[in-house]
Amino acid sequence: MREFPRSFTEQQPIPAAGIERATEVMASGKLHRYNLGPGETDDAALLEQEFAGYVGRRYCVACNSGGFALHIALRALLPERGTPVLCNAFTLSPVPGAIHNAGGVTVPVETDESLTIDCDDLRLAAETHDARFLVLTHMRGHIADMDAVAALCAELGITLIEDCAHTMGAYWRNRPSGAHGTAACFSTQSNKHINSGEGGLLVTDDAELAARAVLYTGSYMFYDSHLAAPPRARVGELSGEIPNYSGRMDRLRAALLRPQLSELEARREHWNALYRRLEGRLAQADGITLPQRHAAAEYVGSSLQFWAEGLALEQFPDFISRCADRGVPVAWFGNPSARGYTSNFRHWRYLSVERALPKTQNVLSRLCDIRLPLTFTEEDCALIGEIIDDSLQATRPE
Ligand SMILES: *Cc1c(COP(=O)(O)O)cnc(C)c1O
């Protein structure tokens, strides 16, 4: 039996232009974004300008992480401590973490078989908890019917914040993911679609929110060097009122990221070719079901989810270890305990609002997940699919 020969920890190198610019920044020693001599431009300000243009938003604020971007977007919007904030229950731990950090109270909402938010439950949760804010994670790149979500948010007076950690480079009806809410937050952590180790980007058209975000990141009185922020006077008006939470992005990270932005389209094409090859192979496997995508969503297949429908829950550890023994790390969202990056709403014991989420529980119980490093080839994906299929058939009862 063939083992998978490559490592799932592989990463693409930083583009040469990024390494070159980062080397210049390091040689100058001027890594802080506001340490600028006359005539010098700040790489972080340029990144913000370029990224705002990419998503089609007026303002962008670069942060030290995606979770921090979510935190300050919520800080800027929530009227008081204890404000209920809706989020799809199928999300990653930084989302309830950011809501908590901003003084909000997480109200989890059901996820359906499309792995996106259940709009009926969204209405119910909003009405029951009198909630007016929603952090919508396009989890693992699955984009909800944004027409339906936008209509419901408008009807119920809900402010939408998009968590686009898995949809940088994706589109909904030909508009970039992140252009549909009041604000959107992206991550540039190494496992996402562009890589600076750590980093986050907040975009919005709301000048008040952007001004607050610039100040929350810790811009001292240097915010006039920003190129995608509201006018200086607008930021200045608020400066004494907004605490400095110190979460800036530095020039070095921005230098690494700028050349990656122009690679996003090509990365999406490659990721989707890998995705389709693995999806095609798994579609032939007995006992595997694959999620459907909305036709209006142009996704980025940087990871793949599937349901091992044919297995009893107690057989999952055996299935996962058979895959692992052949070099394929499959994650399982139904795991009773959190593993690696994979946790689910039942693991976040600090959440104070209890909602029975039978649909989400059912959807996650047999849901498996595999990351697709961009360095892999379509042939690699065919072998990964074969290993998953073999392991599943070996685990299943006769
Ligand atoms: C990675 C991630 C974040 C936060 O990003 P960090 O940069 O790691 O803070 C938020 N939401 C989701 C769904 C993520 O995967």
PDBQT file of the ligand as one rigid body, heavy atoms in Angstrom, charges set to zero:
ROOT
HETATM    1  C1  LIG A 401      -7.526  31.918  10.977  1.00  0.00    +0.000 C 
HETATM    2  C2  LIG A 401      -8.900  32.321  11.240  1.00  0.00    +0.000 A 
HETATM    3  C3  LIG A 401      -9.243  33.505  11.907  1.00  0.00    +0.000 A 
HETATM    4  C4  LIG A 401      -8.277  34.416  12.581  1.00  0.00    +0.000 C 
HETATM    5  O1  LIG A 401      -7.073  34.556  12.060  1.00  0.00    +0.000 OA
HETATM    6  P1  LIG A 401      -5.698  34.730  12.890  1.00  0.00    +0.000 P 
HETATM    7  O2  LIG A 401      -4.927  35.570  11.946  1.00  0.00    +0.000 OA
HETATM    8  O3  LIG A 401      -5.142  33.380  13.125  1.00  0.00    +0.000 OA
HETATM    9  O4  LIG A 401      -6.046  35.474  14.154  1.00  0.00    +0.000 OA
HETATM   10  C5  LIG A 401     -10.571  33.837  12.028  1.00  0.00    +0.000 A 
HETATM   11  N1  LIG A 401     -11.526  33.045  11.535  1.00  0.00    +0.000 NA
HETATM   12  C6  LIG A 401     -11.252  31.901  10.906  1.00  0.00    +0.000 A 
HETATM   13  C7  LIG A 401     -12.386  31.084  10.356  1.00  0.00    +0.000 C 
HETATM   14  C8  LIG A 401      -9.942  31.491  10.740  1.00  0.00    +0.000 A 
HETATM   15  O5  LIG A 401      -9.677  30.331  10.132  1.00  0.00    +0.000 OA
ENDROOT
TORSDOF 0
